[in-house]
Amino acid sequence: MSAETLSRCRSSRRASVFFILLLFISLTVPVVSAAGDEVTSSYLPAEYIQSIIDNTPATNPALFDQMRSNQSIIMISGTIPALPQGEESYRWGLVLQEILKSINNDGLLTAYHKDNGGFIIGYGSQENYIIISVHADSEVTDEELNQIIKVIQSAGENAGIADLPIVIEKSTPAQGYAPAASSGPAETKTIPGVGLGISALLVVAVVLSARKFKK
């Protein structure tokens, strides 16, 4: 067997091992979906998923009144709905994340990102509301803040939610750390889609690796 043939066999073997490893990881990653009125998992026990839903805290409509004395909060808009602990509050969290996903996919706040000369350094969702983080050193006018609120409220209305609860806060990133604005929730309370996204990335990695070994 020539050295070239031996090298190809070893490369092929490494590619196979790499593929199997990635496949194993993807199969062991929880893939949960929320379709219609059902939340299921292809890996996690149904009882575990249901416990997450059942233990989702009730929303707190009085929370905004408590937050107004916080000096880091620069604007509050909308109303937090009164929802009991459990599925209703859980699905409210899903709604907030879907609205943020729509805002991110449509690039509605891109022009306001710090990286683009704006002032937003991040956005996400807490259990009750959407939160926008503005760089503490940025000079921001009320007109600009109202425009941000208008954009988000419009996205909420498109999703069937009027008077969406929104908080804009001033935040100071850790020294030497400059995060790009993201729609990832500040407090992740949903499992749906996480495993699927990771699996998709693994598939891409396998394809790229396979192409490399073919050369």
GROMACS elastic network, one bead per residue, 0.5 to 0.9 nm:
[ bonds ]
;  ai    aj funct       b0    kb
    1     4     6  0.82986   500
    1     5     6  0.63701   500
    1     6     6  0.64946   500
    2     5     6  0.52156   500
    2     6     6  0.61706   500
    2     7     6  0.85664   500
    3     6     6  0.50560   500
    3     7     6  0.60803   500
    3     8     6  0.86548   500
    4     7     6  0.50920   500
    4     8     6  0.62882   500
    4     9     6  0.87434   500
    5     8     6  0.50954   500
    5     9     6  0.62543   500
    5    10     6  0.86869   500
    6     9     6  0.51326   500
    6    10     6  0.62686   500
    6    11     6  0.86456   500
    7    10     6  0.51743   500
    7    11     6  0.61823   500
    7    12     6  0.85892   500
    8    11     6  0.50206   500
    8    12     6  0.60431   500
    8    13     6  0.85187   500
    8   213     6  0.84000   500
    8   214     6  0.89501   500
    9    12     6  0.50353   500
    9    13     6  0.60869   500
    9    14     6  0.85746   500
   10    13     6  0.50230   500
   10    14     6  0.61503   500
   10    15     6  0.85593   500
   11    14     6  0.50890   500
   11    15     6  0.61330   500
   11    16     6  0.86410   500
   11   213     6  0.64468   500
   11   214     6  0.89444   500
   12    15     6  0.50365   500
   12    16     6  0.62271   500
   12    17     6  0.87128   500
   12   210     6  0.89626   500
   12   213     6  0.69590   500
   12   214     6  0.84777   500
   13    16     6  0.51028   500
   13    17     6  0.62558   500
   13    18     6  0.85518   500
   14    17     6  0.51447   500
   14    18     6  0.60417   500
   14    19     6  0.85504   500
   15    18     6  0.50218   500
   15    19     6  0.60947   500
   15    20     6  0.86120   500
   15   206     6  0.86490   500
   15   209     6  0.72654   500
   15   210     6  0.67780   500
   15   213     6  0.70003   500
   16    19     6  0.51017   500
   16    20     6  0.61746   500
   16    21     6  0.85739   500
   17    20     6  0.51480   500
   17    21     6  0.61312   500
   17    22     6  0.86645   500
   18    21     6  0.51491   500
   18    22     6  0.62612   500
   18    23     6  0.85733   500
   18   206     6  0.79275   500
   18   209     6  0.86043   500
   19    22     6  0.51869   500
   19    23     6  0.60445   500
   19    24     6  0.85579   500
   19   206     6  0.61590   500
   19   209     6  0.86679   500
   19   210     6  0.86965   500
   20    23     6  0.50012   500
   20    24     6  0.60917   500
   20    25     6  0.86452   500
   21    24     6  0.51340   500
   21    25     6  0.63190   500
   21    26     6  0.87090   500
   22    25     6  0.50884   500
   22    26     6  0.61382   500
   22    27     6  0.86055   500
   22   199     6  0.88119   500
   22   202     6  0.63889   500
   22   203     6  0.81997   500
   22   205     6  0.86061   500
   22   206     6  0.75606   500
   23    26     6  0.51293   500
   23    27     6  0.62014   500
   23    28     6  0.87019   500
   23   199     6  0.85441   500
   23   202     6  0.78821   500
   23   203     6  0.84681   500
   24    27     6  0.52402   500
   24    28     6  0.63270   500
   24    29     6  0.88444   500
   25    28     6  0.52170   500
   25    29     6  0.63229   500
   25   199     6  0.83812   500
   25   202     6  0.86328   500
   26    29     6  0.53157   500
   26    30     6  0.84531   500
   26   195     6  0.76019   500
   26   196     6  0.85376   500
   26   198     6  0.72301   500
   26   199     6  0.51611   500
   26   200     6  0.87699   500
   26   202     6  0.70675   500
   26   203     6  0.88597   500
   27    30     6  0.77762   500
   27    31     6  0.87335   500
   27    43     6  0.82299   500
   27   195     6  0.89614   500
   27   199     6  0.80993   500
   28    31     6  0.88606   500
   28    43     6  0.72508   500
   28   195     6  0.88999   500
   29    43     6  0.75194   500
   29   194     6  0.85086   500
   29   195     6  0.53437   500
   29   196     6  0.83249   500
   29   198     6  0.78858   500
   29   199     6  0.78237   500
   30    41     6  0.69731   500
   30    42     6  0.68294   500
   30    43     6  0.53025   500
   30    44     6  0.61512   500
   30   191     6  0.83131   500
   30   192     6  0.89615   500
   30   193     6  0.89466   500
   30   194     6  0.75203   500
   30   195     6  0.50920   500
   30   196     6  0.80768   500
   31    40     6  0.86256   500
   31    41     6  0.57603   500
   31    42     6  0.57748   500
   31    43     6  0.65905   500
   31    44     6  0.79889   500
   31   191     6  0.79239   500
   31   192     6  0.68631   500
   31   193     6  0.63630   500
   31   194     6  0.65492   500
   31   196     6  0.55832   500
   31   197     6  0.88009   500
   31   199     6  0.87984   500
   32    39     6  0.71959   500
   32    40     6  0.57617   500
   32    42     6  0.65673   500
   32    43     6  0.79747   500
   32    44     6  0.80102   500
   32    49     6  0.87200   500
   32   191     6  0.60885   500
   32   193     6  0.59685   500
   32   194     6  0.74095   500
   32   195     6  0.70249   500
   32   196     6  0.78474   500
   33    38     6  0.82118   500
   33    39     6  0.58038   500
   33    40     6  0.57832   500
   33    41     6  0.65506   500
   33    42     6  0.88053   500
   33   191     6  0.77970   500
   33   193     6  0.61063   500
   33   196     6  0.89093   500
   34    37     6  0.73679   500
   34    38     6  0.59168   500
   34    40     6  0.67550   500
   34    94     6  0.88056   500
   34   192     6  0.61464   500
   34   193     6  0.85376   500
   35    38     6  0.56183   500
   35    39     6  0.64783   500
   35    40     6  0.83625   500
   36    39     6  0.81040   500
   39    46     6  0.86379   500
   39    49     6  0.75967   500
   39    50     6  0.81376   500
   39   192     6  0.82319   500
   40    44     6  0.84900   500
   40    45     6  0.87904   500
   40    46     6  0.66445   500
   40    49     6  0.73485   500
   40    50     6  0.88964   500
   40   192     6  0.88011   500
   41    44     6  0.54792   500
   41    45     6  0.70660   500
   41    46     6  0.67436   500
   41    49     6  0.75233   500
   41   192     6  0.85490   500
   42    45     6  0.82743   500
   43    46     6  0.87904   500
   44    47     6  0.83633   500
   44    48     6  0.67483   500
   44    49     6  0.70475   500
   45    48     6  0.53234   500
   45    49     6  0.66529   500
   45    50     6  0.87864   500
   46    49     6  0.51903   500
   46    50     6  0.61218   500
   46    51     6  0.85843   500
   47    50     6  0.50726   500
   47    51     6  0.61223   500
   47    52     6  0.87817   500
   48    51     6  0.50812   500
   48    52     6  0.64855   500
   48    53     6  0.88728   500
   49    52     6  0.52363   500
   49    53     6  0.65152   500
   49    54     6  0.87426   500
   49   191     6  0.86876   500
   50    53     6  0.50635   500
   50    54     6  0.60021   500
   50    55     6  0.84937   500
   50    87     6  0.89626   500
   51    54     6  0.50166   500
   51    55     6  0.59667   500
   51    56     6  0.85341   500
   51    86     6  0.89970   500
   52    55     6  0.53462   500
   52    56     6  0.62890   500
   52    86     6  0.83935   500
   52    90     6  0.84802   500
   52   189     6  0.86096   500
   52   190     6  0.89076   500
   53    56     6  0.54307   500
   53    85     6  0.86498   500
   53    86     6  0.54514   500
   53    87     6  0.54392   500
   53    88     6  0.87766   500
   53    89     6  0.83492   500
   53    90     6  0.58292   500
   53    91     6  0.85572   500
   54    57     6  0.83874   500
   54    85     6  0.68839   500
   54    87     6  0.61292   500
   54    90     6  0.81483   500
   55    58     6  0.88354   500
   55    85     6  0.66125   500
   55    86     6  0.56872   500
   55    87     6  0.85552   500
   55    90     6  0.86900   500
   56    84     6  0.89367   500
   56    85     6  0.56542   500
   56    86     6  0.50937   500
   56    87     6  0.72817   500
   56    88     6  0.87626   500
   56    89     6  0.63190   500
   56    90     6  0.56911   500
   56   127     6  0.86378   500
   56   189     6  0.82644   500
   57    60     6  0.89747   500
   57    84     6  0.74672   500
   57    86     6  0.66932   500
   57    89     6  0.68140   500
   57    90     6  0.80677   500
   57   127     6  0.79979   500
   58    82     6  0.76226   500
   58    83     6  0.56243   500
   58    86     6  0.70429   500
   58    88     6  0.83960   500
   58    89     6  0.58719   500
   58    90     6  0.87481   500
   58   127     6  0.88234   500
   58   128     6  0.87815   500
   59    63     6  0.87038   500
   59    80     6  0.72240   500
   59    81     6  0.69029   500
   59    82     6  0.57886   500
   59    83     6  0.53922   500
   59    84     6  0.67300   500
   59    85     6  0.74187   500
   59    89     6  0.64198   500
   59   127     6  0.71754   500
   59   128     6  0.57180   500
   60    63     6  0.54529   500
   60    64     6  0.85129   500
   60    80     6  0.68301   500
   60    81     6  0.76445   500
   60    82     6  0.64901   500
   60    83     6  0.79632   500
   60   128     6  0.70378   500
   61    64     6  0.70258   500
   61    65     6  0.85328   500
   61    79     6  0.69998   500
   61    81     6  0.59573   500
   61    82     6  0.57745   500
   61    83     6  0.87786   500
   61   128     6  0.83219   500
   62    65     6  0.55451   500
   62    66     6  0.67441   500
   62    80     6  0.79276   500
   63    66     6  0.51400   500
   63    67     6  0.62856   500
   63    68     6  0.89575   500
   63    80     6  0.79817   500
   63   128     6  0.85889   500
   64    68     6  0.63478   500
   64    76     6  0.73709   500
   64    77     6  0.89143   500
   64    79     6  0.81473   500
   64    80     6  0.79530   500
   64   165     6  0.89140   500
   64   167     6  0.85904   500
   65    68     6  0.55727   500
   65    69     6  0.80341   500
   66    69     6  0.66883   500
   66    70     6  0.80685   500
   67    70     6  0.53768   500
   67    71     6  0.88012   500
   67    73     6  0.72650   500
   67    76     6  0.88374   500
   68    71     6  0.77578   500
   68    73     6  0.68457   500
   68    74     6  0.85292   500
   68    75     6  0.85312   500
   68    76     6  0.79387   500
   69    72     6  0.88286   500
   69    73     6  0.79950   500
   70    73     6  0.56037   500
   70    74     6  0.86052   500
   71    74     6  0.72349   500
   71   169     6  0.87684   500
   71   170     6  0.86765   500
   72   136     6  0.85838   500
   72   168     6  0.86822   500
   72   169     6  0.54588   500
   72   170     6  0.51785   500
   72   171     6  0.72016   500
   73    76     6  0.75645   500
   73   167     6  0.71753   500
   73   168     6  0.60617   500
   73   170     6  0.63978   500
   74   145     6  0.88717   500
   74   167     6  0.79595   500
   74   168     6  0.58295   500
   74   169     6  0.55209   500
   74   170     6  0.68640   500
   75   142     6  0.88010   500
   75   145     6  0.75903   500
   75   146     6  0.86953   500
   75   166     6  0.82186   500
   75   167     6  0.60006   500
   75   168     6  0.51386   500
   75   169     6  0.70827   500
   76   149     6  0.88849   500
   76   165     6  0.76404   500
   76   166     6  0.58001   500
   76   168     6  0.63737   500
   76   169     6  0.88779   500
   77   149     6  0.72646   500
   77   153     6  0.89524   500
   77   163     6  0.75965   500
   77   164     6  0.73708   500
   77   165     6  0.57062   500
   77   166     6  0.50761   500
   77   167     6  0.65018   500
   77   168     6  0.86755   500
   78   153     6  0.84269   500
   78   162     6  0.82021   500
   78   166     6  0.61183   500
   78   167     6  0.87847   500
   79   129     6  0.87027   500
   79   162     6  0.89568   500
   79   163     6  0.59391   500
   79   164     6  0.62430   500
   79   166     6  0.81484   500
   80    83     6  0.88873   500
   80   128     6  0.63398   500
   80   129     6  0.68590   500
   80   163     6  0.85896   500
   80   164     6  0.74855   500
   80   165     6  0.54685   500
   80   166     6  0.88622   500
   81   128     6  0.81511   500
   81   165     6  0.84535   500
   82    89     6  0.88122   500
   83    86     6  0.85930   500
   83    88     6  0.61469   500
   83    89     6  0.56576   500
   83    92     6  0.84336   500
   84    87     6  0.81482   500
   84    88     6  0.65531   500
   84    89     6  0.63250   500
   85    88     6  0.71015   500
   85    89     6  0.59713   500
   85    90     6  0.80522   500
   86    89     6  0.57171   500
   86    90     6  0.61496   500
   86    91     6  0.87451   500
   87    91     6  0.59984   500
   87    92     6  0.84263   500
   88    91     6  0.52846   500
   88    92     6  0.61894   500
   88    93     6  0.88284   500
   89    93     6  0.64622   500
   89    94     6  0.88634   500
   89   127     6  0.80885   500
   89   128     6  0.83543   500
   90    93     6  0.52624   500
   90    94     6  0.66404   500
   90    95     6  0.89558   500
   90   127     6  0.84603   500
   90   189     6  0.79010   500
   90   190     6  0.79639   500
   91    95     6  0.62402   500
   91    96     6  0.87110   500
   92    95     6  0.50387   500
   92    96     6  0.63866   500
   92    97     6  0.87536   500
   92   127     6  0.82729   500
   92   128     6  0.79047   500
   93    96     6  0.51883   500
   93    97     6  0.63380   500
   93    98     6  0.86899   500
   93   125     6  0.76801   500
   93   126     6  0.78940   500
   93   127     6  0.60935   500
   93   128     6  0.72211   500
   93   129     6  0.82979   500
   93   189     6  0.71807   500
   93   190     6  0.74373   500
   94    97     6  0.51355   500
   94    98     6  0.61373   500
   94    99     6  0.86647   500
   94   189     6  0.84261   500
   94   190     6  0.68140   500
   94   192     6  0.89087   500
   95    98     6  0.51057   500
   95    99     6  0.62659   500
   95   100     6  0.86935   500
   95   159     6  0.81933   500
   95   161     6  0.88455   500
   96    99     6  0.52131   500
   96   100     6  0.63224   500
   96   101     6  0.86482   500
   96   124     6  0.86407   500
   96   125     6  0.65231   500
   96   126     6  0.87734   500
   96   127     6  0.89135   500
   96   128     6  0.85800   500
   96   129     6  0.72275   500
   96   130     6  0.67311   500
   96   156     6  0.84236   500
   96   164     6  0.88345   500
   97   100     6  0.50146   500
   97   101     6  0.60496   500
   97   102     6  0.85909   500
   97   124     6  0.75991   500
   97   125     6  0.66461   500
   97   130     6  0.85008   500
   97   183     6  0.79354   500
   97   184     6  0.80269   500
   97   185     6  0.70514   500
   97   190     6  0.86480   500
   98   102     6  0.62071   500
   98   103     6  0.86427   500
   98   159     6  0.85321   500
   99   102     6  0.50976   500
   99   103     6  0.62568   500
   99   104     6  0.86366   500
   99   152     6  0.82894   500
   99   155     6  0.64270   500
   99   156     6  0.62597   500
   99   158     6  0.87735   500
   99   159     6  0.69011   500
  100   104     6  0.60843   500
  100   105     6  0.85104   500
  100   123     6  0.81988   500
  100   124     6  0.69607   500
  100   125     6  0.79826   500
  100   130     6  0.80804   500
  100   152     6  0.84087   500
  100   155     6  0.84101   500
  100   183     6  0.56937   500
  100   184     6  0.81052   500
  100   185     6  0.85459   500
  101   104     6  0.50862   500
  101   105     6  0.60018   500
  101   106     6  0.84693   500
  101   183     6  0.62957   500
  101   184     6  0.83051   500
  102   105     6  0.51380   500
  102   106     6  0.60246   500
  102   107     6  0.83772   500
  102   108     6  0.86148   500
  102   155     6  0.74923   500
  103   106     6  0.53415   500
  103   107     6  0.60288   500
  103   108     6  0.53622   500
  103   109     6  0.70429   500
  103   151     6  0.85728   500
  103   152     6  0.74628   500
  103   155     6  0.68061   500
  103   183     6  0.80448   500
  104   107     6  0.50500   500
  104   108     6  0.65759   500
  104   109     6  0.72345   500
  104   110     6  0.78919   500
  104   182     6  0.75652   500
  104   183     6  0.61383   500
  105   108     6  0.79724   500
  106   109     6  0.84876   500
  106   110     6  0.88526   500
  107   110     6  0.50746   500
  107   111     6  0.80100   500
  108   111     6  0.75931   500
  108   112     6  0.87717   500
  108   151     6  0.70634   500
  108   152     6  0.83895   500
  109   112     6  0.54088   500
  109   113     6  0.67494   500
  109   120     6  0.83519   500
  109   148     6  0.75517   500
  109   151     6  0.78986   500
  109   152     6  0.87857   500
  109   181     6  0.88969   500
  110   113     6  0.53557   500
  110   114     6  0.89716   500
  110   115     6  0.89796   500
  110   116     6  0.74129   500
  110   118     6  0.86836   500
  110   120     6  0.89083   500
  110   181     6  0.82139   500
  111   114     6  0.85524   500
  111   115     6  0.89513   500
  111   116     6  0.61217   500
  111   117     6  0.77365   500
  111   118     6  0.65751   500
  112   115     6  0.84274   500
  112   116     6  0.67241   500
  112   117     6  0.70902   500
  112   119     6  0.58736   500
  112   120     6  0.57766   500
  112   121     6  0.88990   500
  112   148     6  0.84803   500
  113   116     6  0.52807   500
  113   117     6  0.66525   500
  113   119     6  0.57042   500
  113   121     6  0.62101   500
  113   122     6  0.79902   500
  113   180     6  0.74004   500
  113   181     6  0.60577   500
  114   117     6  0.51792   500
  114   120     6  0.52570   500
  114   121     6  0.56893   500
  114   122     6  0.89119   500
  114   134     6  0.85016   500
  114   135     6  0.77531   500
  114   178     6  0.89123   500
  114   179     6  0.89353   500
  114   180     6  0.73750   500
  114   181     6  0.75428   500
  115   118     6  0.68793   500
  115   119     6  0.82920   500
  115   120     6  0.85568   500
  115   121     6  0.81658   500
  115   178     6  0.87898   500
  115   179     6  0.88461   500
  115   180     6  0.67244   500
  115   181     6  0.82130   500
  116   119     6  0.85275   500
  118   121     6  0.87178   500
  118   138     6  0.82854   500
  119   133     6  0.85136   500
  119   134     6  0.54623   500
  119   135     6  0.56142   500
  119   136     6  0.86404   500
  119   137     6  0.87054   500
  119   138     6  0.58636   500
  119   139     6  0.79625   500
  119   140     6  0.74376   500
  120   123     6  0.77648   500
  120   132     6  0.71588   500
  120   133     6  0.58433   500
  120   135     6  0.62367   500
  120   138     6  0.89676   500
  120   180     6  0.85983   500
  120   181     6  0.64687   500
  121   132     6  0.81090   500
  121   133     6  0.57245   500
  121   134     6  0.56780   500
  121   135     6  0.60272   500
  121   171     6  0.82585   500
  121   173     6  0.83369   500
  121   178     6  0.78519   500
  121   179     6  0.63711   500
  121   180     6  0.59617   500
  121   182     6  0.79121   500
  122   131     6  0.85325   500
  122   132     6  0.61927   500
  122   133     6  0.51334   500
  122   134     6  0.72753   500
  122   135     6  0.89214   500
  122   179     6  0.73850   500
  122   180     6  0.66558   500
  122   182     6  0.52447   500
  122   183     6  0.72485   500
  122   184     6  0.85427   500
  122   186     6  0.89015   500
  123   130     6  0.74961   500
  123   131     6  0.56430   500
  123   133     6  0.58264   500
  123   134     6  0.88725   500
  123   181     6  0.63843   500
  123   182     6  0.57340   500
  123   183     6  0.54386   500
  123   184     6  0.71193   500
  123   185     6  0.72084   500
  123   186     6  0.73654   500
  124   129     6  0.88044   500
  124   130     6  0.59083   500
  124   131     6  0.55327   500
  124   132     6  0.67387   500
  124   133     6  0.86398   500
  124   182     6  0.71289   500
  124   183     6  0.51002   500
  124   184     6  0.53551   500
  124   186     6  0.50359   500
  124   187     6  0.78231   500
  125   128     6  0.75224   500
  125   129     6  0.57758   500
  125   131     6  0.56416   500
  125   132     6  0.85836   500
  125   183     6  0.82291   500
  125   184     6  0.77564   500
  125   186     6  0.55421   500
  125   187     6  0.65546   500
  125   188     6  0.79380   500
  126   129     6  0.54529   500
  126   130     6  0.62603   500
  126   131     6  0.69823   500
  126   185     6  0.68369   500
  126   186     6  0.60108   500
  126   187     6  0.54446   500
  126   188     6  0.78704   500
  126   189     6  0.84510   500
  127   130     6  0.85370   500
  127   187     6  0.72785   500
  127   188     6  0.86766   500
  127   189     6  0.75135   500
  128   165     6  0.75830   500
  129   164     6  0.77019   500
  129   165     6  0.50366   500
  129   166     6  0.56542   500
  129   167     6  0.71370   500
  130   164     6  0.80947   500
  130   165     6  0.63138   500
  130   167     6  0.62396   500
  130   168     6  0.85769   500
  130   185     6  0.86107   500
  131   165     6  0.87132   500
  131   166     6  0.58144   500
  131   168     6  0.57879   500
  131   169     6  0.73354   500
  131   185     6  0.88311   500
  131   186     6  0.80205   500
  132   166     6  0.76770   500
  132   167     6  0.62052   500
  132   169     6  0.62139   500
  132   170     6  0.85358   500
  133   136     6  0.87373   500
  133   167     6  0.85891   500
  133   168     6  0.60054   500
  133   169     6  0.51016   500
  133   170     6  0.57885   500
  133   171     6  0.58999   500
  133   181     6  0.86864   500
  134   137     6  0.85585   500
  134   138     6  0.73614   500
  134   140     6  0.86066   500
  134   168     6  0.71055   500
  134   169     6  0.60023   500
  134   171     6  0.58433   500
  134   172     6  0.83417   500
  135   138     6  0.54375   500
  135   139     6  0.87847   500
  135   169     6  0.86040   500
  135   170     6  0.57414   500
  135   171     6  0.53149   500
  135   172     6  0.59686   500
  135   173     6  0.75925   500
  136   139     6  0.83076   500
  136   169     6  0.85301   500
  136   171     6  0.50527   500
  136   172     6  0.53876   500
  136   173     6  0.85602   500
  137   170     6  0.84352   500
  137   171     6  0.86352   500
  137   172     6  0.77880   500
  138   170     6  0.88392   500
  140   143     6  0.82891   500
  140   144     6  0.64889   500
  140   145     6  0.71400   500
  141   144     6  0.52559   500
  141   145     6  0.64346   500
  141   146     6  0.86686   500
  142   145     6  0.50024   500
  142   146     6  0.59970   500
  142   147     6  0.84856   500
  143   146     6  0.51258   500
  143   147     6  0.62167   500
  143   148     6  0.87921   500
  144   147     6  0.50480   500
  144   148     6  0.64035   500
  144   149     6  0.87745   500
  145   148     6  0.51046   500
  145   149     6  0.63274   500
  145   150     6  0.86300   500
  145   168     6  0.80489   500
  146   150     6  0.60773   500
  146   151     6  0.86617   500
  147   151     6  0.62432   500
  147   152     6  0.87340   500
  148   151     6  0.52067   500
  148   152     6  0.63715   500
  148   153     6  0.85883   500
  149   152     6  0.52539   500
  149   153     6  0.59582   500
  149   154     6  0.84299   500
  149   166     6  0.73783   500
  149   167     6  0.89390   500
  149   168     6  0.87157   500
  150   153     6  0.51325   500
  150   154     6  0.60193   500
  150   155     6  0.86328   500
  151   154     6  0.52269   500
  151   155     6  0.64213   500
  151   156     6  0.87918   500
  152   155     6  0.50577   500
  152   156     6  0.62300   500
  152   157     6  0.86965   500
  152   164     6  0.79755   500
  152   166     6  0.81422   500
  153   157     6  0.61870   500
  153   158     6  0.86374   500
  153   161     6  0.83186   500
  153   162     6  0.73008   500
  153   163     6  0.67341   500
  153   164     6  0.59167   500
  153   165     6  0.85806   500
  153   166     6  0.84188   500
  154   157     6  0.50667   500
  154   158     6  0.62837   500
  154   159     6  0.87400   500
  154   162     6  0.86155   500
  155   158     6  0.50928   500
  155   159     6  0.64852   500
  155   160     6  0.88556   500
  155   161     6  0.85599   500
  156   159     6  0.50633   500
  156   160     6  0.63549   500
  156   162     6  0.63969   500
  156   163     6  0.78473   500
  156   164     6  0.61127   500
  157   162     6  0.53119   500
  157   163     6  0.80249   500
  157   164     6  0.80623   500
  158   161     6  0.73099   500
  158   162     6  0.89283   500
  159   162     6  0.87230   500
  161   164     6  0.62100   500
  163   166     6  0.88468   500
  172   175     6  0.84952   500
  173   176     6  0.81626   500
  173   177     6  0.62959   500
  173   178     6  0.66927   500
  173   179     6  0.78354   500
  174   177     6  0.53972   500
  174   178     6  0.78190   500
  175   178     6  0.81503   500
  179   182     6  0.83173   500
  181   184     6  0.89320   500
  182   185     6  0.82641   500
  183   186     6  0.86321   500
  184   187     6  0.85047   500
  184   188     6  0.78118   500
  185   188     6  0.53137   500
  185   189     6  0.81457   500
  188   191     6  0.79330   500
  190   193     6  0.85408   500
  190   194     6  0.86552   500
  191   194     6  0.60948   500
  191   195     6  0.82259   500
  192   195     6  0.77325   500
  192   196     6  0.83043   500
  193   196     6  0.50906   500
  193   197     6  0.60915   500
  193   198     6  0.87071   500
  194   197     6  0.53305   500
  194   198     6  0.64444   500
  194   199     6  0.86842   500
  195   198     6  0.51475   500
  195   199     6  0.60471   500
  195   200     6  0.86020   500
  196   199     6  0.50416   500
  196   200     6  0.62137   500
  196   201     6  0.87637   500
  197   200     6  0.51321   500
  197   201     6  0.64359   500
  197   202     6  0.87653   500
  198   201     6  0.51121   500
  198   202     6  0.62679   500
  198   203     6  0.87514   500
  199   202     6  0.50122   500
  199   203     6  0.62931   500
  199   204     6  0.87882   500
  200   203     6  0.51233   500
  200   204     6  0.64407   500
  200   205     6  0.87395   500
  201   204     6  0.51423   500
  201   205     6  0.62643   500
  201   206     6  0.87357   500
  202   206     6  0.62023   500
  202   207     6  0.86954   500
  203   206     6  0.50925   500
  203   207     6  0.62837   500
  203   208     6  0.87012   500
  204   207     6  0.51661   500
  204   208     6  0.62076   500
  204   209     6  0.84981   500
  205   208     6  0.52514   500
  205   209     6  0.60362   500
  205   210     6  0.85312   500
  206   209     6  0.50622   500
  206   210     6  0.60332   500
  206   211     6  0.86346   500
  207   210     6  0.51130   500
  207   211     6  0.62888   500
  207   212     6  0.86829   500
  208   211     6  0.52047   500
  208   212     6  0.63043   500
  208   213     6  0.88558   500
  209   212     6  0.50488   500
  209   213     6  0.63419   500
  209   214     6  0.87315   500
  210   213     6  0.52238   500
  210   214     6  0.62698   500
  210   215     6  0.89765   500
  211   214     6  0.51772   500
  211   215     6  0.66794   500
  212   215     6  0.55573   500
